Amino acid sequence: MTSRPERLDLLKAAVTIHLEEGRIEAARDAVSAFEEITRGTTTPALAAETSAVRGALALSEGDPARALPLLRQAVGTWQEQDAPHERARLNVLIGRASRAPGDEDGARLEFFAAQQTFQRLGARPDLAQLDRIVAATDGAPASHGLTRREVEVLSLIARGKANRAIASELHLSERTVHRHVSNIFTKLDVDSRTAAVAYAITHRIVEMGSLSPDHQTAAVASRGEARPVVRLSRRRELATCRRHSTPQRGAGRRVSR
């Protein structure tokens, strides 16, 4: 006779298979059977599994607003239970649910978290499935593996802005900006904001003229040049251009910069 844990595992697998093949009604029946078995049970793991199958069903029914809180509740439990594989699979579902209403940044963060875990665990089938899901996302990574939003964040870091200022400018939470910065460090294999900016300059992800004076100095120093770069004001730039373009007395004199 099949034990209760085995029946639950079979029903979880059935929900996944039915949803992947578009059999929504069959998936509903499997979720109902799962709920019937777990009714009255209060263990965190079973509560998380119940929330996960309900969230997956809601997502496939086209209701991401209902799916997200269920999936987030489940992922929080698996994080406390130290179950990285289950958590990563939920990251994928949360990413899909975030993408549905247009939250591409949130989706990419979830997909990246899942990818890191799957790679660490050697979960190749999950990685292959994630690749297919990510491939359906509009827009490829912008540069050197960075998303467009990460390039925006890196550009603002290069201008000397702190996370709070970046969050205000991009209308994001500081927590989201922190995750973007962490992802930038991981993707570029650097461990500081200055190193990230130096990499961005070397690989032309951001332009030298957009840097803060401090980052310009650091970038120049990293190239082995002796002097810092001082940004000219717009008025002084125009005056310099006029002196170079208009013949004047003593035109042979060098303009001090």
Phi and psi in degrees as a GROMACS rama.xvg file:
@    title "Ramachandran Plot"
@    xaxis  label "Phi"
@    yaxis  label "Psi"
@TYPE xy
-74.4326  131.698  THR-2
-74.968  164.872  SER-3
-61.1874  -47.0304  ARG-4
-57.377  -38.0544  PRO-5
-67.4496  -40.4702  GLU-6
-62.8752  -41.3355  ARG-7
-64.1178  -41.2363  LEU-8
-62.2072  -41.3647  ASP-9
-64.5019  -40.7013  LEU-10
-67.9534  -39.522  LEU-11
-59.799  -44.8082  LYS-12
-63.7861  -38.7959  ALA-13
-64.1592  -42.1969  ALA-14
-58.3112  -47.0026  VAL-15
-60.545  -47.6282  THR-16
-65.0631  -46.041  ILE-17
-60.1191  -42.4201  HIS-18
-68.0235  -39.9566  LEU-19
-63.1183  -31.2092  GLU-20
-97.9022  6.75347  GLU-21
78.092  15.8843  GLY-22
-92.4202  77.8502  ARG-23
-64.3301  -42.743  ILE-24
-63.8124  -41.6061  GLU-25
-64.8022  -37.0163  ALA-26
-65.0529  -39.5932  ALA-27
-60.4191  -42.5334  ARG-28
-62.5939  -41.3727  ASP-29
-66.0651  -39.7407  ALA-30
-65.1216  -41.2258  VAL-31
-61.8649  -42.0607  SER-32
-64.3653  -40.0291  ALA-33
-61.7998  -45.7915  PHE-34
-63.8922  -36.364  GLU-35
-63.9431  -40.7013  GLU-36
-69.5367  -37.2858  ILE-37
-90.2718  -2.55102  THR-38
-60.1968  130.906  ARG-39
86.8694  -4.37585  GLY-40
-93.381  135.659  THR-41
-118.117  12.2993  THR-42
-68.4968  143.915  THR-43
-57.7449  -38.8255  PRO-44
-64.5444  -45.891  ALA-45
-67.8553  -36.5131  LEU-46
-62.7533  -39.9021  ALA-47
-66.5932  -42.065  ALA-48
-64.6715  -38.7327  GLU-49
-65.0641  -44.8838  THR-50
-61.5794  -37.4495  SER-51
-65.8217  -46.0741  ALA-52
-69.8209  -35.7308  VAL-53
-64.3739  -42.8647  ARG-54
-64.6845  -41.7138  GLY-55
-62.4545  -40.8347  ALA-56
-65.2685  -45.9013  LEU-57
-59.3906  -38.7984  ALA-58
-63.6432  -44.3897  LEU-59
-70.0926  -23.5449  SER-60
-81.6898  1.30205  GLU-61
82.2241  28.3237  GLY-62
-124.581  71.0651  ASP-63
-63.5472  -29.0275  PRO-64
-63.9589  -34.3471  ALA-65
-80.6954  -31.7288  ARG-66
-70.2624  -41.0074  ALA-67
-58.1526  -50.5691  LEU-68
-62.8014  -34.6855  PRO-69
-65.1187  -45.4128  LEU-70
-67.8726  -38.991  LEU-71
-68.4714  -35.6425  ARG-72
-62.0317  -43.0432  GLN-73
-66.9446  -43.0678  ALA-74
-66.5641  -32.581  VAL-75
-64.1447  -40.3408  GLY-76
-65.707  -43.9153  THR-77
-67.2665  -28.2429  TRP-78
-67.115  -41.6413  GLN-79
-67.7784  -32.9139  GLU-80
-84.2501  -1.35723  GLN-81
55.8529  55.5389  ASP-82
-119.023  80.7862  ALA-83
-63.2462  -35.5752  PRO-84
-67.8908  -45.9544  HIS-85
-61.5723  -41.6476  GLU-86
-63.0336  -41.8757  ARG-87
-65.2845  -39.507  ALA-88
-63.0683  -36.5702  ARG-89
-70.7882  -33.1857  LEU-90
-56.7225  -39.9453  ASN-91
-63.7745  -45.9468  VAL-92
-64.1417  -40.9332  LEU-93
-64.2276  -38.2421  ILE-94
-60.4381  -44.2579  GLY-95
-64.247  -41.3859  ARG-96
-67.4856  -33.7058  ALA-97
-70.4927  -37.0243  SER-98
-69.5984  -30.5659  ARG-99
-56.1418  -45.6104  ALA-100
-86.7704  6.28221  PRO-101
103.222  9.4273  GLY-102
-85.1935  74.9176  ASP-103
-65.8044  -36.8238  GLU-104
-63.3501  -46.9787  ASP-105
-61.6414  -39.8723  GLY-106
-62.9487  -45.0676  ALA-107
-63.0623  -38.2483  ARG-108
-62.0297  -42.7783  LEU-109
-67.2366  -42.7679  GLU-110
-63.5326  -39.4342  PHE-111
-66.1175  -41.4444  PHE-112
-61.226  -42.7894  ALA-113
-64.4083  -43.2532  ALA-114
-58.9146  -44.9032  GLN-115
-59.9335  -42.525  GLN-116
-69.6526  -45.7443  THR-117
-59.987  -40.798  PHE-118
-64.1193  -42.0969  GLN-119
-65.0228  -35.31  ARG-120
-87.1102  -8.70266  LEU-121
69.8142  30.2208  GLY-122
-85.7058  79.6216  ALA-123
-64.7817  -43.543  ARG-124
-59.3455  -39.4744  PRO-125
-66.0268  -38.3941  ASP-126
-63.6996  -41.7382  LEU-127
-63.6803  -42.3239  ALA-128
-64.8357  -40.4119  GLN-129
-63.3103  -39.9724  LEU-130
-58.3631  -40.7636  ASP-131
-66.1593  -39.0068  ARG-132
-67.1927  -45.4121  ILE-133
-65.1372  -35.5278  VAL-134
-61.9485  -24.4907  ALA-135
-82.033  -6.91997  ALA-136
-74.2364  134.115  THR-137
-64.3885  130.436  ASP-138
87.636  124.769  GLY-139
-83.5309  165.333  ALA-140
-54.3372  142.923  PRO-141
-74.4133  -42.3999  ALA-142
-166.822  129.635  SER-143
52.3548  40.0134  HIS-144
81.9157  -4.19447  GLY-145
-85.0166  143.009  LEU-146
-75.9296  167.788  THR-147
-59.1078  -41.2126  ARG-148
-64.6282  -39.11  ARG-149
-64.9336  -35.9187  GLU-150
-65.0303  -39.9883  VAL-151
-60.4546  -44.9063  GLU-152
-63.2981  -44.0143  VAL-153
-62.767  -38.2301  LEU-154
-63.6388  -37.8865  SER-155
-73.3538  -33.9309  LEU-156
-60.382  -42.2804  ILE-157
-62.9738  -26.7127  ALA-158
-84.5524  4.68207  ARG-159
87.0777  15.1947  GLY-160
-85.2643  140.593  LYS-161
-81.5116  168.568  ALA-162
-57.3629  -38.9555  ASN-163
-63.4359  -42.0404  ARG-164
-67.9746  -37.8979  ALA-165
-63.3988  -44.6428  ILE-166
-59.08  -42.3653  ALA-167
-65.0564  -43.4287  SER-168
-68.6909  -37.4181  GLU-169
-96.2253  1.8117  LEU-170
58.6887  46.882  HIS-171
-120.553  167.503  LEU-172
-81.0355  155.955  SER-173
-61.9198  -33.7882  GLU-174
-62.8012  -41.9864  ARG-175
-65.0643  -41.7286  THR-176
-62.0912  -42.0845  VAL-177
-58.6145  -41.4455  HIS-178
-67.3072  -39.1022  ARG-179
-59.9015  -45.7307  HIS-180
-62.7085  -42.1501  VAL-181
-61.3579  -42.097  SER-182
-65.2872  -38.5037  ASN-183
-60.9333  -46.7529  ILE-184
-59.0735  -43.7195  PHE-185
-65.0299  -46.7933  THR-186
-68.2553  -35.422  LYS-187
-90.8726  -4.71683  LEU-188
58.16  50.3673  ASP-189
-127.493  167.262  VAL-190
-128.182  13.6716  ASP-191
-153.044  161.282  SER-192
-65.0949  -39.976  ARG-193
-62.4624  -42.4456  THR-194
-65.4027  -37.3446  ALA-195
-64.565  -41.2728  ALA-196
-66.9666  -41.1866  VAL-197
-60.7058  -42.3545  ALA-198
-62.3201  -44.1441  TYR-199
-62.0555  -36.9825  ALA-200
-70.1514  -46.9272  ILE-201
-58.4571  -38.5763  THR-202
-100.538  13.3113  HIS-203
57.1531  34.8103  ARG-204
-76.287  -36.9888  ILE-205
-127.601  157.846  VAL-206
-91.9489  149.17  GLU-207
-57.3187  -39.5767  MET-208
-66.5158  -14.8009  GLY-209
-89.3071  -2.73177  SER-210
-77.6239  153.904  LEU-211
-69.7387  157.401  SER-212
-53.8777  -41.3735  PRO-213
-63.2629  -42.3484  ASP-214
-72.4313  -31.2748  HIS-215
-61.7182  -45.117  GLN-216
-60.1352  -45.2023  THR-217
-64.8932  -39.6301  ALA-218
-65.7979  -41.7253  ALA-219
-64.7478  -43.2024  VAL-220
-61.2715  -36.6949  ALA-221
-69.0792  -18.9325  SER-222
-90.7086  -1.3092  ARG-223
83.1769  16.6635  GLY-224
-88.222  153.948  GLU-225
-85.4347  -29.5251  ALA-226
-113.818  148.482  ARG-227
-74.1006  161.049  PRO-228
-97.9492  129.294  VAL-229
-109.573  124.121  VAL-230
-73.0014  136.298  ARG-231
-85.9358  146.364  LEU-232
-69.8425  160.504  SER-233
-60.2012  -41.1459  ARG-234
-63.2234  -42.4316  ARG-235
-69.4406  -35.6556  ARG-236
-60.4401  -45.2014  GLU-237
-64.1292  -40.9709  LEU-238
-62.9407  -39.6824  ALA-239
-64.4319  -42.4931  THR-240
-61.3183  -40.8245  CYS-241
-65.8169  -39.085  ARG-242
-64.6477  -34.4844  ARG-243
-76.879  -30.7692  HIS-244
-92.9087  -18.0967  SER-245
-108.96  123.201  THR-246
-60.8119  132.787  PRO-247
-139.086  164.56  GLN-248
-66.1901  140.854  ARG-249
69.073  30.3233  GLY-250
-64.9427  -16.1092  ALA-251
-75.2468  -11.0618  GLY-252
-71.6361  141.075  ARG-253
-78.6045  142.037  ARG-254
-83.7518  125.716  VAL-255
-75.1611  132.768  SER-256
